[in-house]
Amino acid sequence: MEQDASPALDALIWAGTAVSLLGLLGLIYCIIRVSRAKKAGLNDEEMRDVLKKVVPLNMGALFCSVIGLMMVIVGIFLA
């Protein structure tokens, strides 16, 4: 017998999907930003400055994506 998932767990799954997609968009933004800096032919010091600014954004986007995926998995397991 299959039971219907509760609305709260459905909301957890969809919220996790949204958080994960937000993280994915952040990762894509970081890739584009570094790619543009690489194509600009910056010198070593300027490239380091760009990378220093992108690394925290990249880590935040990865964290966001992982948390979102964890929310989806928990919602699926509990449903």
C-alpha beads as a LAMMPS data file, in Angstrom:
LAMMPS data file: protein, C-alpha beads

79 atoms
78 bonds

1 atom types
1 bond types

-500.0 500.0 xlo xhi
-500.0 500.0 ylo yhi
-500.0 500.0 zlo zhi

Masses

1 110.0

Atoms # bond

1 1 1 0.000 0.000 0.000
2 1 1 1.358 3.328 -1.013
3 1 1 0.694 6.370 1.109
4 1 1 0.479 9.935 -0.097
5 1 1 3.341 12.122 1.068
6 1 1 2.430 14.841 3.487
7 1 1 2.299 18.400 2.153
8 1 1 5.133 19.387 4.495
9 1 1 7.462 16.811 2.962
10 1 1 6.461 17.862 -0.538
11 1 1 7.292 21.427 0.429
12 1 1 10.659 20.256 1.811
13 1 1 11.462 18.531 -1.476
14 1 1 10.506 21.563 -3.575
15 1 1 12.299 23.973 -1.247
16 1 1 15.395 21.789 -1.450
17 1 1 15.155 21.828 -5.222
18 1 1 14.963 25.623 -5.226
19 1 1 17.932 25.951 -2.845
20 1 1 19.956 23.517 -4.917
21 1 1 19.167 25.400 -8.131
22 1 1 20.167 28.643 -6.443
23 1 1 23.517 27.067 -5.604
24 1 1 23.891 25.835 -9.172
25 1 1 23.248 29.341 -10.493
26 1 1 25.907 30.637 -8.111
27 1 1 28.396 28.086 -9.431
28 1 1 27.618 29.072 -13.010
29 1 1 28.126 32.732 -12.084
30 1 1 31.532 31.919 -10.589
31 1 1 32.562 30.009 -13.712
32 1 1 31.533 32.894 -15.964
33 1 1 33.298 35.464 -13.795
34 1 1 36.596 33.559 -13.765
35 1 1 36.319 32.802 -17.471
36 1 1 35.893 36.488 -18.264
37 1 1 38.869 37.379 -16.090
38 1 1 40.962 34.741 -17.831
39 1 1 39.978 36.020 -21.286
40 1 1 40.763 39.610 -20.238
41 1 1 44.438 38.687 -20.013
42 1 1 44.937 40.126 -16.552
43 1 1 48.343 40.072 -14.989
44 1 1 49.085 37.741 -12.092
45 1 1 48.209 40.180 -9.306
46 1 1 44.904 41.254 -10.857
47 1 1 43.946 37.623 -11.487
48 1 1 44.669 36.791 -7.838
49 1 1 42.400 39.657 -6.762
50 1 1 39.568 38.328 -8.933
51 1 1 40.042 34.790 -7.613
52 1 1 40.138 36.012 -3.997
53 1 1 36.710 37.553 -4.536
54 1 1 35.266 34.521 -6.329
55 1 1 36.391 31.817 -3.878
56 1 1 33.953 32.788 -1.080
57 1 1 31.103 32.995 -3.581
58 1 1 32.062 29.602 -4.950
59 1 1 32.154 28.035 -1.493
60 1 1 28.810 29.599 -0.606
61 1 1 27.254 28.301 -3.814
62 1 1 28.610 24.809 -3.154
63 1 1 27.236 24.922 0.399
64 1 1 23.860 26.072 -0.871
65 1 1 23.752 23.303 -3.456
66 1 1 24.704 20.604 -0.929
67 1 1 22.140 21.794 1.619
68 1 1 19.462 21.806 -1.081
69 1 1 20.313 18.267 -2.153
70 1 1 20.267 17.135 1.469
71 1 1 16.801 18.644 1.882
72 1 1 15.573 16.769 -1.189
73 1 1 17.000 13.457 0.026
74 1 1 15.543 13.862 3.513
75 1 1 12.168 14.756 2.029
76 1 1 12.234 11.694 -0.231
77 1 1 13.279 9.338 2.566
78 1 1 10.604 10.605 4.930
79 1 1 7.842 10.715 2.311

Bonds

1 1 1 2
2 1 2 3
3 1 3 4
4 1 4 5
5 1 5 6
6 1 6 7
7 1 7 8
8 1 8 9
9 1 9 10
10 1 10 11
11 1 11 12
12 1 12 13
13 1 13 14
14 1 14 15
15 1 15 16
16 1 16 17
17 1 17 18
18 1 18 19
19 1 19 20
20 1 20 21
21 1 21 22
22 1 22 23
23 1 23 24
24 1 24 25
25 1 25 26
26 1 26 27
27 1 27 28
28 1 28 29
29 1 29 30
30 1 30 31
31 1 31 32
32 1 32 33
33 1 33 34
34 1 34 35
35 1 35 36
36 1 36 37
37 1 37 38
38 1 38 39
39 1 39 40
40 1 40 41
41 1 41 42
42 1 42 43
43 1 43 44
44 1 44 45
45 1 45 46
46 1 46 47
47 1 47 48
48 1 48 49
49 1 49 50
50 1 50 51
51 1 51 52
52 1 52 53
53 1 53 54
54 1 54 55
55 1 55 56
56 1 56 57
57 1 57 58
58 1 58 59
59 1 59 60
60 1 60 61
61 1 61 62
62 1 62 63
63 1 63 64
64 1 64 65
65 1 65 66
66 1 66 67
67 1 67 68
68 1 68 69
69 1 69 70
70 1 70 71
71 1 71 72
72 1 72 73
73 1 73 74
74 1 74 75
75 1 75 76
76 1 76 77
77 1 77 78
78 1 78 79
